[in-house]
Amino acid sequence: MRAFDPAIVFLSLAAIACSADAYRTSRQRVFLCYFASWSYYRVGDGKFSVEQIDATPCTHLIYAYAKPVNGSIAPMETRLDTGVHKMYRKFNALKRTRRGLKTLISIGGWNEGSERFSKIASSERGRRAFAESVVAFLDLHGFDGIDIDWKYPTQRDGSPSDKKNFALLLKDLRKALDHKDHILTASVSALKAIIDAAYDVKEISRHVHFMSIMGYDLFGPWNYHTGHPAPLRGRIGGSSDESTLNVETSVESWISKGADVGKLVLGMPLYGRTYTLKDPNEHGFNAPTWGPGESGPFTREPGLLGYNEICTLISTGGWKVTRDPNVNAPVAVKGNLWIGFDDAESLANKVFRI
């Protein structure tokens, strides 16, 4: 995932898998919902606060993000999280609105990288001290668990030993958290190359309650050619990248490496990735681009539009919207702007076909 973490939903593969064996693994329906706390600072109708969250469909709410500081967990922004705006308190108060709702704090994210996580995980002393700080943090602020969003072990200023140490970190965390019946989840990559390099899948699977596969941003404007950010499958006759960078292949990679299907959760984006076409007449998949499309009025990040922004644009008319049967998600084109996104139909297709 890139620098912006917009709204994301995760669904348990155990709850949606077609096979009877997978269904018997776990009958628990899991619907994780992420809250991007920085959306509070957006302007106008783009501003979004905890009080606006409808937790009705969610089994778990995840607050993004906290950060690692000096080997411990700390609020990302004190003024927002625990200071004058008291977002942590308001967020955890949502448990009173839905019976059985669990709240988690996510630590890390794209901007965090690996360096501090790698240092924490590199020694038994560091891992245990971090685990103790997490337990104290959860108890202090009222969260039910933690999501480790390390992007990614062995990558981005990480160490080759991160693969082993990440599993050990999760082991020590689970041991500490179990004393308080806290929840442990990990957000993990959907890219096969990173899965191979970063994760001891069987060990990770053993220690967490859930593993959230980030089934989005598989393609984006950083590629300088068009591609859907969250294709269900590769297109027939598509590129070699398309044959591997898709949701179906990602899920199969995790399962083939020994992940417990009952703990796998699929992440799906509620946003789109945008491109500026070099030639508006060449607007299919793999069309050359200059880079990202212009930023939207709310999300304000080039190359990304929230689903609300996409709907508003398309409602103005003049857009060509297509849906490849394998990608199974819409693409909208107008002039030199190309948008790949998910809608209700494509999200439902992922739920029923994975």
C-alpha positions in Angstrom: 0.0 0.0 0.0 1.2 3.5 -0.8 1.5 6.6 1.3 -2.3 7.0 1.7 -4.4 4.4 3.5 -8.0 5.1 2.6 -11.1 3.2 3.8 -10.6 -0.6 3.5 -12.8 -3.5 4.4 -11.6 -7.0 5.1 -13.7 -10.2 4.9 -12.8 -13.6 6.4 -12.1 -16.1 3.7 -13.4 -18.8 6.1 -16.7 -17.1 6.0 -16.9 -16.7 2.2 -14.9 -19.7 1.0 -16.8 -22.1 -1.3 -15.3 -25.4 -0.1 -16.9 -27.3 2.7 -13.5 -28.0 4.3 -12.7 -24.3 4.5 -16.1 -23.5 6.0 -15.6 -26.2 8.7 -12.3 -24.5 9.6 -14.2 -21.5 11.1 -17.8 -20.5 11.2 -17.0 -17.1 12.5 -18.0 -14.2 10.2 -15.3 -11.6 10.3 -15.7 -8.1 8.8 -12.8 -5.8 9.7 -13.3 -2.1 9.0 -10.4 0.4 8.9 -10.7 4.0 10.1 -8.1 6.4 8.7 -7.8 8.9 11.5 -6.2 11.6 9.4 -9.5 12.0 7.5 -10.5 14.2 10.4 -8.3 16.9 8.9 -9.8 16.9 5.5 -11.8 20.0 4.5 -15.5 20.4 3.7 -17.5 17.3 3.0 -14.3 15.3 3.0 -13.9 15.6 6.7 -14.7 12.4 8.6 -14.8 11.8 12.3 -15.3 8.9 14.6 -18.8 10.1 15.4 -19.8 9.4 11.8 -18.8 5.8 11.8 -21.6 3.3 11.3 -20.3 0.2 12.8 -23.4 -1.9 12.0 -21.7 -4.2 9.4 -18.4 -4.5 11.2 -17.3 -7.2 13.6 -14.0 -5.4 14.2 -13.0 -1.7 13.9 -9.3 -0.9 13.4 -7.9 2.5 14.1 -5.0 3.5 11.9 -2.3 4.2 13.1 -0.1 4.1 16.1 3.7 4.1 15.7 6.8 2.4 17.2 8.9 4.8 19.3 12.0 3.7 21.3 10.9 0.1 21.2 7.4 0.8 22.4 4.0 1.6 20.9 2.9 5.2 21.0 0.1 7.3 19.5 0.7 8.6 16.0 -0.5 12.1 16.9 -1.1 12.9 20.5 -3.3 15.9 20.0 -5.7 14.0 17.8 -5.6 10.6 19.4 -5.4 11.2 23.2 -5.3 15.0 23.5 -7.9 17.6 22.8 -9.8 15.5 20.2 -9.8 12.3 22.3 -10.2 10.1 19.2 -9.2 6.9 21.0 -11.9 7.4 23.7 -14.6 8.2 21.1 -13.5 5.3 18.9 -13.7 2.7 21.7 -17.0 4.1 22.9 -18.5 2.8 19.6 -18.5 -0.6 21.2 -21.6 0.6 23.0 -23.4 1.0 19.7 -23.0 -2.6 18.5 -23.1 -5.7 20.6 -19.9 -7.8 20.3 -17.9 -5.2 18.4 -14.1 -5.3 18.9 -11.7 -2.5 18.5 -8.1 -2.7 17.5 -5.2 -0.3 17.0 -3.1 -0.7 13.9 0.6 0.1 14.2 2.8 0.9 11.3 1.5 1.6 7.7 3.3 2.5 4.5 5.0 5.6 5.8 6.6 3.7 8.8 8.7 1.3 6.7 10.8 -1.4 8.4 13.7 0.1 10.3 12.1 0.5 13.7 10.1 -2.8 13.5 13.3 -4.6 12.4 15.2 -3.3 15.5 12.4 -4.3 17.9 12.1 -7.8 16.4 15.9 -8.4 16.3 16.3 -9.5 20.0 14.3 -11.4 22.6 14.6 -8.5 24.9 13.3 -6.0 22.4 10.4 -8.2 21.4 9.3 -8.8 25.0 9.6 -5.1 25.9 7.5 -4.2 22.9 4.9 -6.8 23.8 4.6 -5.5 27.4 4.2 -1.9 26.1 1.4 -3.1 23.7 -0.5 -4.8 26.6 -0.2 -1.6 28.7 -1.3 0.6 25.7 -4.4 -1.5 25.0 -5.5 -1.6 28.6 -4.9 2.2 29.0 -6.9 3.2 26.0 -9.6 0.5 25.9 -8.7 -1.4 22.7 -9.4 -5.1 22.4 -6.3 -5.9 20.3 -3.6 -4.8 17.9 -3.0 -5.1 14.2 0.7 -5.3 13.1 1.0 -3.5 9.8 4.7 -3.9 9.1 5.4 -3.0 5.4 7.4 -5.2 5.0 9.7 -7.6 6.8 13.1 -7.8 4.9 12.0 -4.8 2.7 12.3 -1.0 2.9 15.3 -0.7 5.3 14.6 -4.1 6.8 17.0 -6.9 7.4 17.3 -10.5 6.0 16.6 -11.8 9.5 13.3 -10.1 9.6 11.5 -13.1 8.1 12.4 -15.2 11.2 12.2 -12.4 13.6 8.7 -11.3 12.5 7.3 -14.7 13.4 9.1 -14.5 16.8 7.7 -11.1 17.4 4.2 -12.3 16.8 4.8 -15.3 19.0 5.9 -13.1 21.9 3.0 -10.7 21.3 0.5 -13.5 21.3 1.9 -14.9 24.6 1.6 -11.5 26.3 -1.8 -10.7 24.8 -3.4 -14.0 25.7 -3.2 -13.1 29.4 -5.7 -10.4 28.8 -7.7 -12.2 26.0 -6.5 -9.5 23.5 -6.7 -10.0 19.7 -3.6 -10.1 17.5 -3.8 -9.6 13.7 -1.3 -8.9 11.0 -1.7 -7.1 7.7 0.3 -8.9 5.1 1.3 -8.4 1.5 -0.6 -9.9 -1.5 2.6 -9.9 -3.7 4.1 -13.3 -4.2 7.7 -12.0 -4.2 7.2 -10.3 -0.8 5.3 -13.3 0.6 8.3 -15.5 -0.3 10.9 -13.1 1.1 9.1 -11.7 4.2 7.0 -14.3 5.8 7.3 -17.7 7.5 3.7 -18.4 6.7 3.1 -21.4 8.9 4.6 -19.7 11.9 2.7 -16.5 11.4 -0.5 -18.5 11.0 0.1 -20.2 14.2 0.4 -17.1 16.3 -2.2 -14.6 15.0 -6.0 -14.6 15.2 -6.2 -13.3 11.7 -4.0 -12.4 8.7 -5.3 -9.6 6.5 -4.2 -10.0 2.9 -3.9 -6.6 1.4 -5.6 -7.4 -1.9 -5.3 -3.9 -3.3 -2.7 -1.6 -5.0 -1.5 -4.6 -7.0 -1.2 -2.0 -9.9 -1.0 1.7 -9.6 0.3 4.9 -11.3 3.9 4.0 -10.1 3.9 1.4 -12.9 3.5 4.1 -15.7 1.0 1.9 -17.5 -2.6 1.2 -16.7 -3.7 -1.7 -14.6 -6.5 -2.4 -12.1 -5.5 -2.0 -8.5 -7.5 -5.0 -7.3 -8.2 -7.5 -10.1 -10.0 -10.7 -9.2 -8.0 -12.6 -11.8 -5.6 -11.9 -14.6 -7.0 -11.0 -18.0 -7.0 -13.7 -20.7 -4.1 -12.7 -23.0 -2.8 -10.2 -20.4 0.7 -9.5 -19.4 2.8 -11.8 -17.2 2.4 -9.4 -14.3 -1.4 -9.6 -14.6 -1.2 -13.4 -14.4 0.3 -13.2 -10.9 -0.8 -9.8 -9.5 -4.4 -10.5 -8.8 -6.5 -11.4 -5.8 -7.0 -15.1 -6.7 -3.3 -15.8 -7.1 -2.5 -13.9 -3.9 -4.9 -16.0 -1.8 -3.7 -19.2 -3.4 -0.1 -18.3 -2.6 -0.9 -17.9 1.1 -2.9 -21.1 1.2 -0.2 -23.1 -0.7 2.4 -22.0 1.9 0.4 -23.4 4.8 -1.8 -20.6 6.0 -4.8 -21.6 8.1 -7.7 -20.7 5.8 -9.8 -20.0 8.9 -7.5 -17.1 9.8 -7.2 -15.5 6.3 -9.0 -12.3 5.7 -9.2 -10.6 2.3 -8.7 -6.8 2.1 -10.8 -4.9 -0.5 -10.4 -1.2 -1.4 -13.1 1.4 -1.2 -11.2 3.7 -3.5 -9.7 3.7 -7.0 -6.3 4.3 -8.6 -6.0 6.9 -11.4 -3.6 7.5 -14.3 -3.0 10.2 -16.8 -2.9 8.6 -20.2 -0.2 9.6 -22.7 -2.7 9.1 -25.5 -6.5 9.3 -24.8 -7.0 7.1 -27.8 -5.0 4.3 -26.2 -7.0 3.6 -23.1 -7.0 -0.2 -22.6 -5.0 -2.2 -20.1 -1.3 -1.7 -20.2 -1.7 1.7 -21.9 1.3 4.0 -21.4 0.8 6.8 -18.9 2.5 9.9 -17.7 1.9 8.9 -14.1 -1.0 9.6 -11.6 -4.2 11.3 -12.3 -5.0 14.6 -10.6 -6.0 14.6 -6.9 -9.6 14.7 -5.8 -11.2 17.4 -3.7 -11.3 15.3 -0.5 -8.5 12.7 -0.6 -6.1 15.2 -2.2 -3.6 12.7 -3.3 -2.5 12.4 -7.0 -3.3 8.9 -8.3 -6.1 8.1 -5.8 -9.8 8.9 -5.6 -12.2 7.8 -2.9 -15.3 5.9 -4.1 -17.4 8.9 -3.3 -15.2 11.1 -5.5 -15.4 8.5 -8.3 -19.2 8.4 -8.2 -19.4 12.2 -8.3 -17.1 12.3 -11.4 -19.0 9.6 -13.3 -22.3 11.3 -12.6 -21.2 14.3 -14.6 -21.5 12.1 -17.8 -19.2 11.4 -20.7 -17.4 8.5 -19.1 -16.8 5.1 -20.7 -17.2 2.4 -18.0 -16.1 -1.2 -18.9 -15.7 -4.4 -17.0 -13.3 -7.1 -18.1 -14.8 -10.5 -17.2 -11.7 -11.8 -15.5 -10.7 -8.6 -13.7 -14.3 -8.5 -12.6 -14.1 -4.8 -11.6 -14.9 -1.5 -13.4 -12.6 0.8 -15.3 -13.8 4.4 -16.1 -12.2 6.5 -18.8 -12.8 10.1 -19.9 -10.2 12.1 -21.9 -6.8 11.3 -20.5 -8.1 10.2 -17.1 -8.2 6.4 -16.4 -9.7 5.0 -13.2 -9.6 1.4 -11.9 -11.8 0.9 -8.9 -14.2 -1.5 -7.1 -17.9 -1.1 -6.8 -20.7 -3.1 -5.0 -20.8 -5.6 -7.9 -17.0 -6.3 -7.9 -16.8 -6.5 -4.1 -19.7 -9.1 -4.2 -17.9 -11.0 -6.9 -14.8 -11.3 -4.7 -16.9 -12.4 -1.7 -18.7 -15.2 -3.7 -15.8 -16.4 -5.9 -12.8 -16.5 -3.7 
